[in-house]
């Protein structure tokens, strides 16, 4: 008797045994096939992970699976093994993790039949004379098809004015046939649409090291902004495409995907598959299928694309490897960066982790010789690195966050015919709305946070739980109508600059202004005309964009993160400053960066702006080692949330008090209320664990999972474990 051990999307941390479907040929069953099963009162889709002849459940109590949905496994074993490894490492239910390695379309039970482009061809020896003289539209349609002996698509027929509704009629008569269009990949010598750029010495050295070694190797491509990291990526990919191998490129944000795709499509004559959350389930599945079947030699995607199989894997590239977007913050809290390294090792292919501001973890891996450190310290072409100026604004009058000295610098650059980028990492018009009479602040009713005031359209918006409400006409506390905005966001900064520079376009770039499809492309087209303008935006402007005419970058609040309670606060602030600064002076125009600050004498800020990110990172690593913080120890956070205040903290406290036999080398901190205790209507608490031994911490977490699952309050508290957390909030 064969027993199917099935992964089911369930919070239960185990596999479930089922009998094969009735009348199923058991010799066709394999690991990795989807099955439709009854689970409780529901029908769900599960994934076979094991076929065995043993079970701990009496055979009389085992249910039979209802249906096997596939004839062959949907993904290679190494992808399934990667998902299972991730479930174990990140302490997540194995069924949820295994199913999340598949596209949503397949998880919902969709057929494994990707959409294809079809073409229509005439069937010889038929001619137009075989169609009745009275069927003029049929004759015209057939004639159009015969004029394209290699076939013509339905879209092309429609563009030519053909009656596409009559295609089925001609098909039934046997006059035409339909064939799937298969894109033949060009020969190795015809892969390129445009010639590669000439590499400088540093780029050539990096490329040679990447392409001259066989099997798995991890490379940290540490290149300052504008140093030509992308050109190294492109030429490395070309090396593997010539061997009929595929490349997987991960980028942190959807906003970067269109320009990345354009760059690769401009260089190569091969299909490029794109995967990100902005696509429909079917579109993502079709792209996934192209990658899986080898029809797309280049695959570009965001975080979840790490689970996309490649028929012929050649190289994995992770751009902006330091970016927090590579760490999933809800549900299955995996790091796509770390899984990419695990995957590259399993597939025995090289991986490039690229960044101008590498994470301290990656830099430490270079110190330990786990990664090879490749540096690019020269900007491509004749461009020079921008100069930094710390502008002390203590006691200075500010116009909605803008100092007089900064406004004069903006005016000077605009008069020179160049562009200016103003960075403020706060959306909306104002971070808060205050009553001038009693001091009441407009706070979110579901979070311990103030609501942001927006002007277009006018409303209050909580960016933590996404709740919105109209702008009040009077104070909720005292009834006064004297309500005033406090502080500046992108909208208010845009409005202020537009008033001060009426003859210059002011372009705002944030999630609100780019929410419509194609909005970002239109903004980039306007900026790339080179006409003087002022860009105002959030960190969306800090990543990957090339603005050749921007000569001044102004950072309005360089102090954000300097005194964060999160030990990564200073690292994130430094990365943000360097990334934003890198938008200045990328072509023939010299660039400068002005940072407004109340702490111009801050040692780390001074070190960063005078000696660069490398020196800053070395100093920060020294401090991390001194205080035994990552990457010199390993962290995990147990989070709990409940609808009643205090219940989540009591749950974690009760669990901790039960721990009497855990290793002394595990450090416990808490439980404490989360920094934002109330969020989206629930009360949150957390418990921090740290250890210098990773296997010891993992073993402890596995034992805690069992205790948490069986805890008497477990059904009244929602809990999760975050391994290697990026954010301690």
Number of C-alpha atoms within 10 A of each C-alpha: 10 15 20 28 22 26 27 26 21 14 12 14 20 13 21 20 23 24 17 22 18 11 6 13 9 14 7 10 20 17 20 22 20 26 24 18 22 16 15 7 6 8 11 16 23 30 26 24 22 16 19 11 8 13 15 6 11 7 14 6 8 14 15 17 21 17 15 20 18 15 12 14 15 18 20 14 14 14 21 22 15 21 25 21 17 23 21 16 17 22 23 24 22 24 25 22 27 26 21 17 21 23 24 16 17 20 17 12 15 15 10 16 10 14 14 12 12 15 20 24 22 25 16 10 7 14 14 15 8 10 16 10 11 8 9 11 14 22 19 15 20 25 15 18 22 21 12 13 12 11 19 21 19 18 14 12 18 12 9 11 12 21 15 16 11 13 20 13 13 18 16 10 10 13 20 20 17 17 14 13 14 11 11 9 15 13 12 13 7 12 16 17 13 11 8 13 11 10 16 15 11 16 23 14 15 21 21 12 13 24 15 7 11 10 13 17 20 23 22 24 29 22 22 23 27 25 24 21 23 16 18 23 24 17 18 20 25 21 18 17 21 15 11 16 19 24 26 25 22 27 24 23 19 15 19 17 19 14 16 18 18 11 14 20 17 12 18 22 16 21 18 20 21 24 25 20 13 11 12 13 16 16 18 21 23 22 25 25 24 25 28 21 13 19 21 24 28 26 27 25 26 22 24 20 24 23 22 21 26 27 18 17 22 24 29 25 26 28 22 26 26 23 20 16 18 24 21 17 15 9 12 20 21 27 23 24 25 14 18 24 22 16 23 22 16 15 18 16 19 22 27 27 25 23 22 26 27 23 19 19 14 20 23 17 16 17 12 10 11 15 20 20 18 22 19 22 17 20 20 21 14 12 19 18 21 20 16 17 15 20 19 15 19 12 7 12 11 13 13 16 18 22 17 14 14 18 15 10 16 23 13 13 18 20 11 10 14 20 25 26 27 25 27 21 20 18 23 25 25 24 22 23 25 17 22 15 13 14 13 16 21 22 18 25 15 17 21 17 20 19 26 25 29 23 13 11 8 13 16 27 23 21 16 16 14 11 15 15 12 12 16 13 11 13 21 13 11 12 12 15 14 13 21 13 17 17 15 24 25 26 24 21 27 23 14 18 21 16 12 12 16 10 10 16 17 22 18 22 24 22 16 14 16 17 10 9 9 10 12 19 14 12 16 15 10 14 21 14 9 15 15 21 22 26 22 24 26 20 17 18 22 19 19 22 16 20 21 19 26 30 28 28 28 26 25 22 16 25 19 14 17 18 10 12 12 14 15 19 15 21 22 19 18 23 22 20 23 20 22 26 28 26 29 32 27 26 20 13 17 18 25 22 25 21 24 24 20 17 17 18 12 12 10 18 22 16 17 19 19 15 10 16 21 16 14 22 22 14 13 17 21 12 12 18 13 10 11 15 18 20 19 17 16 21 23 21 23 21 22 26 27 20 16 13 16 16 19 29 25 16 24 23 17 15 16 15 8 10 11 8 6 11 12 9 12 15 13 14 11 15 23 19 21 19 13 14 20 22 18 16 17 17 25 27 29 27 21 18 19 22 23 18 13 13 12 15 21 19 11 15 21 14 11 19 18 11 15 17 15 11 14 12 17 15 10 14 20 16 21 19 23 24 22 21 18 19 14 17 14
